[in-house]
Amino acid sequence: MLFTPENAAGEAQLLSDALSLPVRIYLSPWGVPAACKASRQLCGCFVCDGELLRLAGEQEGDCVIFLTADYGESAVLLGARTPQGRQFAVLGPAAAAGAAVPGEAFPAWDAAGFQRIHRYLPVRTARQMEAAARLAARALGMDDVPVVRRGAATPSLAPVAAGLAAFPKIARTPAEYRQQLIDAVRQGDVVGLARIQVLYADLNSPAPSGPHALRARKNDFIRFVSLLTEAALAEGLPFADITAFASSFERIAESLEDFLTLNVLLCRAAYDCVRRVAAQKGLPGLPWPMGDILESIVYATDTLPSAGDFARQFGLSPQQLNRRFKAVMGMTLTDYLTLCRMATARSLLCTELPIAQVARQAGFSSVNRMDNAFQHLLGMPPLAYRRIKLGHG
């Protein structure tokens, strides 16, 4: 195996076409100064590459490494020593035939490239991946190289930052998420509902797919409103009021034409309902200015204000406002607003929007800011999150 900057893309394309798999070629080990910018961009697009290159660095000579994660992602690295140093070819994750990914010499990724990344879903069985690896090894003259197998822990979609995970019971499925929302409504727990919504908003429903996805999402929304209606009636709210509430939200849902706005409407319906139940139960209101802030966030129609904007609005310093907010919510307003932006981004990552557009629409000032937030909250970058969500969807 001997690649150069001039032939890397062509060789990767040939392997991709022959194996019907995405193939990437790296001309230097991961983590060393010689690793070119394109290598880092490619590693950012494929969940397993960074870990594969790290494992390859532990091997003395030529190697073939299989890496399989519990959630279905799998890839194979073929590494060899050459006169130019160590070089690596990475196969997978699996994709539909013809969806080839060029090698290291490919020009910088553009928006269309990012849109294609999340479509590389794991559709190869372990046996098929092994057959592809054998063919690639034969083509690269590595028939007798020993095979190393590694498993990767499944990345959790639950919050990993203890300071932000203010709600003790983690919701892992849409059903658990919905049940937590309904429980909060029945208790009139405005704070609990606000926490759940920002932590698990991407569990509103599965990733959209198919020609009738929007209609299915609307039907899903209507079913959820029915659950809210039942919970509110069980807590003694007047039948006429709650049926008018349900009819109003269902009419709005029928007029919408995108998934994100339906998710926002679901959050508003739950917030409206929990406030009605809290008033019916005679529960004390939230300390000033908590109620005003939460209402402004829930009903925001544009970019969310910053903690500094809210502080100026209420005549407080950002530090004072963060302390007051944390005393009630268990997290600062700054962290809560980050979670709100994250909630929007997590929903948008279930679509085909380019990553830069996701960051912009979610209210992050840059892709790097969004990446840092994802690493802090979920322990993974946005593209890895997108692959997991759509792989499960």
C-alpha positions as CSV (number, residue, x, y, z in Angstrom):
1,M,0.0,0.0,0.0
2,L,1.6,3.3,-1.1
3,F,-0.5,6.5,-1.4
4,T,0.6,10.0,-2.2
5,P,-1.3,13.3,-2.1
6,E,-1.7,13.0,-5.8
7,N,-3.3,9.5,-6.0
8,A,-5.1,9.3,-2.6
9,A,-8.5,10.5,-3.9
10,G,-8.3,8.3,-7.0
11,E,-7.4,5.2,-5.0
12,A,-10.1,5.9,-2.4
13,Q,-12.6,6.3,-5.3
14,L,-11.5,3.0,-6.9
15,L,-11.9,1.2,-3.5
16,S,-15.2,2.8,-2.9
17,D,-16.6,1.8,-6.2
18,A,-15.2,-1.8,-6.0
19,L,-16.6,-2.3,-2.4
20,S,-19.7,-0.1,-2.6
21,L,-18.5,1.4,0.6
22,P,-17.3,4.9,1.6
23,V,-13.5,4.8,1.8
24,R,-11.2,7.4,3.3
25,I,-7.4,7.5,3.0
26,Y,-5.2,9.1,5.6
27,L,-1.5,9.8,4.8
28,S,-0.4,10.3,8.4
29,P,-1.3,9.1,11.9
30,W,-4.0,10.8,13.8
31,G,-2.8,13.3,16.3
32,V,0.6,14.2,14.7
33,P,1.4,17.6,13.2
34,A,1.7,16.1,9.8
35,A,-2.0,15.2,9.7
36,C,-3.4,17.5,7.1
37,K,-6.5,19.6,7.4
38,A,-8.5,17.3,5.2
39,S,-7.8,14.4,7.5
40,R,-9.3,16.3,10.4
41,Q,-12.3,17.3,8.4
42,L,-12.9,13.7,7.4
43,C,-12.5,12.5,11.0
44,G,-15.1,15.0,12.0
45,C,-17.6,13.5,9.6
46,F,-17.2,9.8,10.6
47,V,-17.8,8.6,14.1
48,C,-15.3,5.8,14.2
49,D,-12.3,7.3,12.3
50,G,-10.6,9.1,15.2
51,E,-10.9,6.0,17.5
52,L,-9.6,3.7,14.7
53,L,-6.6,5.9,14.1
54,R,-5.8,6.1,17.8
55,L,-6.0,2.3,18.0
56,A,-3.7,2.0,14.9
57,G,-1.2,4.1,16.7
58,E,-0.8,1.4,19.3
59,Q,0.1,-1.2,16.7
60,E,3.8,-1.8,15.8
61,G,3.4,-3.0,12.2
62,D,0.8,-3.5,9.6
63,C,-2.7,-3.9,11.0
64,V,-6.4,-4.5,10.1
65,I,-8.7,-3.2,12.9
66,F,-12.4,-3.8,13.1
67,L,-14.3,-1.3,15.3
68,T,-18.0,-2.0,16.1
69,A,-20.3,0.1,18.3
70,D,-23.4,-1.3,20.0
71,Y,-25.6,1.1,18.1
72,G,-24.7,-0.3,14.7
73,E,-21.8,1.8,13.5
74,S,-18.9,-0.2,12.2
75,A,-15.8,0.5,10.3
76,V,-12.5,-1.2,9.3
77,L,-9.0,0.3,9.2
78,L,-6.1,-1.1,7.1
79,G,-2.8,0.3,8.2
80,A,0.7,-0.2,6.8
81,R,4.2,1.1,7.1
82,T,5.6,2.6,3.9
83,P,8.7,4.5,3.0
84,Q,6.7,7.7,3.5
85,G,5.6,6.6,6.9
86,R,2.4,4.9,8.2
87,Q,-0.7,5.2,6.0
88,F,-4.3,4.2,6.5
89,A,-7.4,3.2,4.6
90,V,-10.7,3.3,6.4
91,L,-13.8,1.4,5.1
92,G,-17.3,2.2,6.2
93,P,-19.6,3.2,7.8
94,A,-21.8,1.3,5.4
95,A,-23.8,3.2,2.8
96,A,-26.0,2.6,-0.2
97,A,-24.1,1.4,-3.3
98,G,-22.4,4.2,-5.2
99,A,-22.3,6.6,-2.2
100,A,-18.5,6.9,-2.4
101,V,-16.5,9.2,-0.3
102,P,-13.2,10.4,-1.8
103,G,-9.9,10.3,0.0
104,E,-7.7,12.8,1.7
105,A,-6.9,14.8,-1.4
106,F,-10.6,15.7,-1.8
107,P,-11.2,19.5,-1.7
108,A,-12.7,21.0,1.5
109,W,-16.2,19.7,2.4
110,D,-19.0,22.0,1.2
111,A,-22.6,22.2,2.4
112,A,-23.7,19.5,0.0
113,G,-21.0,17.2,1.3
114,F,-22.2,17.6,4.8
115,Q,-25.8,16.9,3.7
116,R,-24.7,13.6,2.4
117,I,-22.8,12.5,5.5
118,H,-25.7,11.5,7.7
119,R,-27.0,9.2,4.9
120,Y,-24.2,6.7,5.5
121,L,-26.2,4.5,7.7
122,P,-25.0,1.1,8.9
123,V,-26.6,-1.4,6.4
124,R,-23.8,-3.9,6.2
125,T,-23.7,-7.0,8.5
126,A,-20.5,-7.9,10.3
127,R,-20.0,-10.7,7.7
128,Q,-20.4,-8.3,4.8
129,M,-17.9,-5.9,6.4
130,E,-15.4,-8.7,6.9
131,A,-15.7,-9.8,3.3
132,A,-15.1,-6.2,2.2
133,A,-12.1,-5.9,4.4
134,R,-10.6,-9.1,3.0
135,L,-11.1,-7.8,-0.6
136,A,-9.5,-4.5,0.4
137,A,-6.6,-6.2,2.1
138,R,-6.0,-8.3,-1.0
139,A,-6.1,-5.2,-3.3
140,L,-3.6,-3.5,-1.0
141,G,-1.2,-6.5,-0.6
142,M,-2.1,-7.1,3.0
143,D,-3.5,-10.6,2.9
144,D,-1.5,-12.0,5.8
145,V,-1.9,-9.1,8.3
146,P,-3.4,-10.1,11.7
147,V,-6.9,-8.7,12.5
148,V,-7.6,-6.8,15.7
149,R,-11.2,-6.4,16.9
150,R,-12.5,-3.7,19.2
151,G,-15.9,-2.7,20.5
152,A,-16.8,0.9,21.1
153,A,-19.2,1.8,23.9
154,T,-22.5,3.2,22.7
155,P,-22.5,7.0,23.1
156,S,-25.3,8.0,25.4
157,L,-27.8,10.6,24.2
158,A,-28.5,11.4,27.9
159,P,-26.9,14.6,29.4
160,V,-23.4,14.0,30.7
161,A,-22.8,17.4,32.3
162,A,-24.0,16.9,35.9
163,G,-24.5,20.6,36.4
164,L,-27.1,20.7,33.5
165,A,-28.8,17.4,34.2
166,A,-31.2,18.9,36.7
167,F,-33.9,16.3,36.2
168,P,-33.1,13.1,38.0
169,K,-34.8,10.5,35.8
170,I,-33.3,10.3,32.3
171,A,-35.8,9.9,29.4
172,R,-34.4,7.6,26.8
173,T,-37.4,7.0,24.5
174,P,-40.2,9.2,23.2
175,A,-42.7,7.3,25.4
176,E,-40.6,8.0,28.5
177,Y,-40.3,11.6,27.5
178,R,-44.0,12.0,26.9
179,Q,-44.8,10.3,30.2
180,Q,-42.6,12.7,32.1
181,L,-44.3,15.7,30.4
182,I,-47.7,14.3,31.4
183,D,-46.6,13.7,35.0
184,A,-45.3,17.3,35.2
185,V,-48.6,18.6,33.8
186,R,-50.7,16.6,36.3
187,Q,-48.6,18.0,39.2
188,G,-48.7,21.5,37.9
189,D,-44.9,21.5,37.9
190,V,-43.9,24.3,35.6
191,V,-40.2,24.1,36.5
192,G,-40.0,20.3,36.1
193,L,-41.7,20.6,32.7
194,A,-39.3,23.4,31.5
195,R,-36.3,21.2,32.5
196,I,-37.7,18.1,30.7
197,Q,-38.5,20.0,27.5
198,V,-35.0,21.5,27.0
199,L,-33.2,18.2,27.9
200,Y,-35.2,15.9,25.7
201,A,-37.0,18.0,23.1
202,D,-35.4,15.8,20.3
203,L,-37.5,12.9,21.7
204,N,-40.7,14.6,20.5
205,S,-41.0,11.9,17.9
206,P,-38.7,9.8,15.7
207,A,-36.6,11.3,12.9
208,P,-38.8,12.2,9.9
209,S,-38.7,9.9,6.9
210,G,-40.9,9.0,4.0
211,P,-43.3,11.0,1.9
212,H,-46.0,11.2,4.5
213,A,-43.7,12.2,7.4
214,L,-45.3,15.6,8.0
215,R,-48.8,14.1,8.2
216,A,-47.5,11.4,10.6
217,R,-45.9,14.1,12.8
218,K,-49.2,16.1,12.9
219,N,-51.1,13.0,13.9
220,D,-48.5,12.4,16.6
221,F,-49.0,16.0,17.8
222,I,-52.7,15.5,18.0
223,R,-52.3,12.3,20.0
224,F,-50.1,14.2,22.4
225,V,-52.6,17.0,22.8
226,S,-55.2,14.4,23.6
227,L,-53.0,13.1,26.4
228,L,-52.6,16.6,27.7
229,T,-56.4,17.1,27.6
230,E,-57.0,13.9,29.6
231,A,-54.4,14.9,32.2
232,A,-55.9,18.4,32.5
233,L,-59.5,17.0,32.8
234,A,-58.3,14.5,35.5
235,E,-57.0,17.5,37.5
236,G,-60.4,19.2,37.4
237,L,-60.0,21.8,34.7
238,P,-63.4,22.8,33.1
239,F,-64.3,20.7,30.1
240,A,-65.2,23.6,27.9
241,D,-61.9,25.4,28.6
242,I,-59.7,22.4,27.9
243,T,-61.5,21.3,24.8
244,A,-61.1,24.9,23.4
245,F,-57.4,24.7,24.3
246,A,-57.1,21.4,22.4
247,S,-59.0,22.6,19.4
248,S,-56.9,25.7,19.1
249,F,-53.6,23.9,19.1
250,E,-54.8,21.3,16.7
251,R,-56.0,24.0,14.2
252,I,-52.6,25.6,14.4
253,A,-50.8,22.3,13.9
254,E,-52.8,21.6,10.7
255,S,-51.7,24.9,9.2
256,L,-47.9,24.2,9.8
257,E,-45.6,22.9,7.1
258,D,-42.4,22.0,8.9
259,F,-41.3,19.7,11.6
260,L,-39.4,22.2,13.8
261,T,-42.4,24.5,14.2
262,L,-44.5,21.4,15.2
263,N,-41.9,20.6,17.9
264,V,-42.1,24.2,19.2
265,L,-45.9,24.0,19.2
266,L,-45.8,20.8,21.2
267,C,-43.6,22.6,23.8
268,R,-46.0,25.5,23.9
269,A,-49.1,23.3,24.3
270,A,-47.5,21.5,27.3
271,Y,-46.4,24.8,28.9
272,D,-49.9,26.3,28.4
273,C,-51.5,23.2,29.9
274,V,-49.2,22.9,32.9
275,R,-49.8,26.6,33.8
276,R,-53.6,26.0,33.7
277,V,-53.2,23.0,36.0
278,A,-51.0,24.9,38.4
279,A,-53.6,27.7,38.6
280,Q,-56.4,25.2,39.1
281,K,-54.5,23.6,42.0
282,G,-53.8,27.0,43.5
283,L,-50.1,26.5,43.5
284,P,-47.9,29.5,44.2
285,G,-46.4,31.3,41.1
286,L,-42.8,31.3,40.3
287,P,-40.5,33.9,42.0
288,W,-39.9,37.1,40.0
289,P,-38.7,37.2,37.2
290,M,-38.8,33.4,36.5
291,G,-42.3,33.2,35.1
292,D,-41.7,36.1,32.7
293,I,-38.4,34.6,31.5
294,L,-39.8,31.2,30.9
295,E,-42.8,32.6,29.1
296,S,-40.5,34.8,26.9
297,I,-38.5,31.7,26.0
298,V,-41.4,29.4,25.2
299,Y,-43.2,32.0,23.0
300,A,-40.0,33.4,21.4
301,T,-40.5,33.9,17.6
302,D,-37.0,34.9,16.8
303,T,-33.5,34.3,18.2
304,L,-33.5,33.8,22.0
305,P,-32.3,36.8,24.1
306,S,-29.0,36.2,26.0
307,A,-28.8,36.1,29.8
308,G,-27.4,39.7,29.6
309,D,-30.4,40.8,27.6
310,F,-32.8,39.4,30.2
311,A,-30.7,41.0,33.0
312,R,-31.0,44.4,31.5
313,Q,-34.7,43.9,30.9
314,F,-35.2,43.2,34.6
315,G,-32.7,45.7,36.0
316,L,-30.4,43.0,37.4
317,S,-26.8,42.1,36.8
318,P,-26.2,38.8,34.9
319,Q,-24.7,37.3,38.1
320,Q,-27.7,38.2,40.2
321,L,-30.1,36.8,37.5
322,N,-28.1,33.6,37.2
323,R,-28.2,33.1,40.9
324,R,-32.0,33.7,41.1
325,F,-32.6,31.4,38.2
326,K,-30.4,28.6,39.6
327,A,-32.1,28.7,42.9
328,V,-35.4,27.7,41.2
329,M,-34.2,25.7,38.1
330,G,-31.1,24.0,39.4
331,M,-29.0,25.6,36.6
332,T,-28.1,29.1,35.6
333,L,-30.0,31.0,33.0
334,T,-26.9,31.0,30.8
335,D,-26.9,27.1,30.9
336,Y,-30.7,27.0,30.4
337,L,-30.5,29.2,27.3
338,T,-27.7,26.9,25.9
339,L,-30.0,23.9,26.5
340,C,-32.8,25.7,24.6
341,R,-30.5,26.3,21.6
342,M,-29.3,22.7,21.9
343,A,-32.9,21.5,21.9
344,T,-33.5,23.3,18.6
345,A,-30.3,22.0,17.2
346,R,-31.1,18.4,18.2
347,S,-34.4,18.6,16.3
348,L,-32.7,20.2,13.3
349,L,-30.0,17.5,13.2
350,C,-32.8,15.0,12.4
351,T,-33.2,16.7,9.1
352,E,-31.0,17.2,6.0
353,L,-29.9,20.8,6.9
354,P,-26.2,21.5,6.6
355,I,-24.5,21.7,9.9
356,A,-23.7,25.5,9.5
357,Q,-27.4,26.2,8.9
358,V,-28.4,24.1,11.9
359,A,-26.0,26.2,14.1
360,R,-27.4,29.4,12.7
361,Q,-31.1,28.5,13.1
362,A,-30.5,27.2,16.6
363,G,-29.1,30.5,17.6
364,F,-25.4,29.6,18.0
365,S,-22.9,32.3,17.0
366,S,-20.8,29.7,15.2
367,V,-20.4,26.0,14.4
368,N,-17.6,25.8,17.0
369,R,-19.9,27.1,19.7
370,M,-22.5,24.5,18.9
371,D,-19.8,21.8,18.8
372,N,-18.6,22.8,22.2
373,A,-22.1,22.7,23.6
374,F,-22.7,19.2,22.2
375,Q,-19.4,18.0,23.6
376,H,-20.2,19.4,27.0
377,L,-23.8,18.2,27.2
378,L,-23.7,14.9,25.3
379,G,-20.0,14.0,25.0
380,M,-20.1,13.9,21.2
381,P,-20.0,16.4,18.3
382,P,-23.2,17.3,16.3
383,L,-22.4,15.1,13.3
384,A,-22.0,12.0,15.6
385,Y,-25.3,12.8,17.2
386,R,-26.9,13.1,13.8
387,R,-25.6,9.7,12.7
388,I,-26.9,8.1,15.9
389,K,-30.4,9.7,15.7
390,L,-30.9,8.9,12.0
391,G,-29.4,5.4,12.4
392,H,-32.0,4.7,15.1
393,G,-34.7,6.5,13.1
